[in-house]
């Protein structure tokens, strides 16, 4: 079984700030064992779905 986590990242009008925020988010989740599974974007936000094996999975 897997665990999932949804994260919504509000986009700014500054591409560099958005890049930094996304990089920080991906690195932070990666260190905790989460892997990106899906992504969706509209004009104002980016939604990322992360997954990882549950603790009970052998």
C-alpha positions as CSV (number, residue, x, y, z in Angstrom):
1,X,0.0,0.0,0.0
2,X,1.1,3.6,-0.6
3,X,0.7,6.9,1.2
4,X,-0.2,10.0,-0.8
5,X,0.3,13.7,-0.1
6,X,-1.2,16.6,-2.0
7,X,0.6,20.0,-2.0
8,X,-0.7,23.2,-3.6
9,X,1.9,25.8,-4.5
10,X,0.6,29.2,-5.2
11,X,2.4,30.8,-8.2
12,X,3.7,34.3,-8.1
13,X,4.4,36.7,-11.0
14,X,8.1,36.0,-10.7
15,X,9.4,32.9,-12.4
16,X,12.7,32.8,-10.4
17,X,10.7,32.8,-7.1
18,X,8.5,30.1,-8.4
19,X,11.5,28.0,-9.4
20,X,13.1,28.4,-6.0
21,X,9.9,27.5,-4.2
22,X,9.3,24.4,-6.4
23,X,13.0,23.3,-6.0
24,X,12.8,23.7,-2.2
25,X,9.5,21.7,-2.1
26,X,10.8,18.9,-4.2
27,X,14.1,18.6,-2.2
28,X,12.2,18.7,1.1
29,X,9.8,16.0,0.2
30,X,12.5,13.9,-1.4
31,X,14.5,13.9,1.8
32,X,11.4,12.5,3.6
33,X,11.0,9.7,1.1
34,X,8.2,11.2,-1.0
35,X,8.3,10.9,-4.8
36,X,6.3,13.1,-7.3
37,X,3.5,11.0,-8.8
38,X,1.3,13.6,-10.5
39,X,1.2,17.3,-11.3
40,X,-1.5,19.7,-12.4
41,X,-1.2,23.4,-13.1
42,X,-3.5,26.3,-13.8
43,X,-2.8,30.1,-14.0
44,X,-2.5,30.6,-10.2
45,X,-1.3,27.4,-8.6
46,X,0.6,24.1,-9.1
47,X,-0.8,21.0,-7.5
48,X,1.6,18.1,-6.8
49,X,0.7,14.6,-5.6
50,X,3.5,12.8,-3.9
51,X,3.6,9.1,-3.0
52,X,5.7,6.8,-0.8
53,X,5.4,3.2,0.5
54,X,3.5,3.0,3.7
55,X,5.3,1.9,6.9
56,X,3.3,-1.3,6.9
57,X,4.5,-2.3,3.4
58,X,7.1,-5.0,3.4
